[in-house]
Amino acid sequence: MTEISLISQHFHDSAQSILDNRLLEPQIEAAAKLIYASFTNGGKLMICGNGGSAADAQHLSSELLNRYKRERQELPGIALTTDASTITSIGNDYDYSEVFSKQVSALGRPEDILMVITTSGNSDNLIKAVKVAHDKSVRCIALNGKSGGELNGVLAETDLNIVVEGQVTARIQEVHGLIIHCICELIDSYILD
């Protein structure tokens, strides 16, 4: 396979993955409405994930805190993935599986939302964060992948579980990025309309 054909295959596979996940549109709209309602009630969005999903958490936080496309008020999106001192102290003193749950325990309020981003639904630290969020009466949104993993059994009926179809991590992450942009676009429209 030539380099050009490899690149072409990536473009094709990415586009097909996006099209295969169009049925998630109502869930994406519901997520944007839930986040916006939290903001209007004085809440915040806490976001976490591991690896590339941590980068997605930071991306969403920056789009909310700064702006997406249009000028608007700053919005309280907090990436729980960015404080290296907190993450390493919790990982060292307790366990890496608690790096997000301890932050949710300290920061979470009933008017808040926790978004966990994962391509498998099986990360212990995200599962623990969701459990603590429920203890704090914080609703959850999962940007999930593959079959949804163990998170399927942890999320409550009042939570949103947006499971991206597919088995290739890169394709799931690409759809997660599109979902993040859709959520930002909708929130901007709610504020500015």
Secondary structure as GFF3:
##gff-version 3
##sequence-region A 1 193
A	DSSP	alpha_helix	3	20	.	.	.	ID=ss1
A	DSSP	three_ten_helix	22	24	.	.	.	ID=ss2
A	DSSP	alpha_helix	25	40	.	.	.	ID=ss3
A	DSSP	beta_strand	45	49	.	.	.	ID=ss4
A	DSSP	alpha_helix	52	65	.	.	.	ID=ss5
A	DSSP	beta_strand	77	79	.	.	.	ID=ss6
A	DSSP	alpha_helix	84	93	.	.	.	ID=ss7
A	DSSP	three_ten_helix	96	98	.	.	.	ID=ss8
A	DSSP	alpha_helix	101	107	.	.	.	ID=ss9
A	DSSP	beta_strand	113	117	.	.	.	ID=ss10
A	DSSP	alpha_helix	124	135	.	.	.	ID=ss11
A	DSSP	beta_strand	139	145	.	.	.	ID=ss12
A	DSSP	alpha_helix	151	154	.	.	.	ID=ss13
A	DSSP	beta_strand	160	164	.	.	.	ID=ss14
A	DSSP	alpha_helix	169	192	.	.	.	ID=ss15
###
